[in-house]
Amino acid sequence: MSQSPANKLSAVLLAAGESRRMGPVNKLALPIAGTPLLRRTAETLARSGLAELVVVVGYEQALARELLRGIAARTVYNPDFRNGQMTSVYHGLGALRRPVDGVMICLSDQVLLDINDIETIARGFAGCPTSIMVPFHRGQRGNPIVLDFAHRETILAERKNLGCKRLLENNPELVTALEMPNDHVLVDIDTPEAYAAIQQLLSGNGAAPQQLSTRTG
């Protein structure tokens, strides 16, 4: 039996931020169709057949760890979480134990991503002619990006000075765009309005596109 493309990827799930735009509520615990946000995303990744899943925690780490209880993932604490997302990428990459073909850098609040999306991304990277792949939908850049495992050493050597965005911008020749069949790679939850729109969408009542937060940087 041939190996699934997902088995050749690991994932770093970023869950260390303070979710300030959400107000006083930690968005990691917000219910999404009855499941806390962080747990929903982690469960999707854990069921996708990836070689390894590392979740980076920081702000309210005890809550994050509790939300992950029973999921096949390792957690790593980022003591520098207030210094930006790249610090979490750094700690997550450093915690990976298994050499693989590529690493997905995943955001905890992309709750529409499903196993089919992860498989599409894995198949895309398996046939990718370059060492970095970025999912797109109708001209908009999304997440998760996938990096060749070799980039791990570069980022760790540069510590917190080399972000993924800068890596992409400085090396456009290394980047391949993967067109996705839906907008799941664009949608995240940063604000109460975005959360309300997601709840409305998942309830079957639909949501206006402008209500859904998108991440293009």
N, C-alpha and C positions, 0 to 999 in steps of 0.2 A: 504494500500500500504506500503510495507516495505521501510525503510529508506535506501537511497543510502549510501555505505561506505564512499563516499566523504563528506557527511554531518557530519560525525563524526571526520573529520580532519579540522584543521586550517592550514594556511600557513604563514610563514614569508619569505618575498621576500627581498633579500639583494641587495640594489641599492645605496650604500653609497660610494663606492670606487672611486679612482681617475683614474682608467683604464690607468695607466702609460705606460703599454706595447703597448698600441694602439697609443702612440705618442701624438700630441697636440689635437687630437679629443676626445671628450667625447663619448665613445662608446654607451652610453645609447640612444643617438639621432641618431645613424646610421640607415639608412633605411634598413629594412629586408622585401623584397617583398612588398615594398611600405609603411610599417608601422615602426615607430621608434622602435628600439630594446626593450627598456624597456616597451613600451606600448604593444608590441606584446606578451611578456611574461606575463605581468599582465592581459591582456585580456584573455589569455588562462586559467590562474588560476581562474579569476573571473567567467568564464563560466563553470567551472568544478563542481559547486555545493558544494564548500567547506563552512564550517560553518563561517569562518572569514578569511580575507586576510589583513595582515599588511605589508606595504612596508616601509623598513628602508632607509631613504635618508641621505645624508651627503654632499659630494662634489657636488658643483653646485646644491644645493637642489631646488632652484627656477626652474631650467630647469627640474629636475626630476618631481617636482609637476605638472608642466605644461604638461608634457608628459602623466601624469596619469589623467588628467582632464576628468571627466565623468565616470571613472571606479569605480566600487563598491569596493573600498579599502580604508583603512585608512593609512595615512602616519605618521611616527614618525621620528624625527630628531635625528641623532647620532652625538653629538658634538665631540666624540672621534674617528671619522672614520679613522683618520690617524694612529691610534694605532692598526689597524688590523681588520680582518673580524669578529673575535669573539666579538668585542665590538658591532657590528651591531646585531649579534645573541642575545646578552644580551638585548639590547634595544628593539628588536623586540619581544622577549619572554615576556618582562616586559609589553609591550603594549597590549598583548592579553587580551580580556575581557570575553571570553566564555570558560568555561570548556568543553573540548572535549576528545576524546580518544587519539588522537595523533596530533603532529605538524610536518608539512613538512618544512624543511629548504631549501629554493629555491634560486638558483642563477639567476640573471637577464639576463645573457647572454646565457642561454641554449635555444636557439630559435627554436630548432627542437622539443622540447617537445610539445605534443598536448593533447587534452582532453582525447583521448584513453589511452595515457601514464599515465596521472594522475589517471584515473579510474583503470588502472591495478595496480598502486602503492597503491591506496586506498583499493582495494580488497585484495591485498597481506597483507597489514597491518591488515585488519579485521580478517584474519586468522593466523596472526603471533603469534608463541608461545613465543616470547620474547618481550622485551620492546623497542628494537631498530631494525629498518629494513633499510638495505642498498641495493639499486638496483645495479645489476651487469649485464654485458653483455660479454659473452665469457671470463670470468676470470678477467675482469677489473672492478674496483669499480667506481660507478658513483654517481650522485646526481639527485634529492634531497633525502636526508636521512629523515627518519621519526622517531621521538622520542615519546615515551609514554608521555602524558601530565605531569605525575609525575616527569619526569626529568627536567621539567621547573623550579621547585622549587630548585632543586639541583644546576642547572646552575646559577640561580639568586643569590643563597646564596654564591656561590663561586666567584661571579662577573666575572671579565675578566680572571681569572686564570685557568678556566676549559673550554677548547675548545671542540668542538664536536669530533674532531679527537682524542684527548686524552681520552675522554669519551669512544670512541669505542675501543681504544687500551688497556685501563685499565680494560675494562669489556667485553672481547670477548664472555663470556658466555651469555651476554645479546643481542648479535647481531645475526640477521637472515639475510641471503643473499637472495635477490629476483632476480631470473634470468629474464631479460627483453627480449622481442622478437625482439628488435631492438637496435641500438646504440645511440638513442636520449639522454639517460642519461649520455653519455660520452662526448658529443660534446658541447663545449662552444666557445666563441670568445674572445680571449685575445690579438691577434696581427693583424696587417693589412693583413698578409698572411692568417690567419684563416678566417678573414672577407671576403676576396676575394674568398676563397674556398667555404664558405657558399653561397655567391652570385651565384657562378658558379653552385653549387648543386641545389639551388632553381630555377635557370633559366632553369633547365632541361638538362644542359650540363655535369652534373656529376662533381665530384671532387675527386682527389687522396686522399686516406685515410690519408696519412702522412701530408697532408695539413691542416687537421682538428685538431684543438687543443683538447686534451682530458685532463680531470682532474681526477686524480686517488688518490689524497690526500685530 
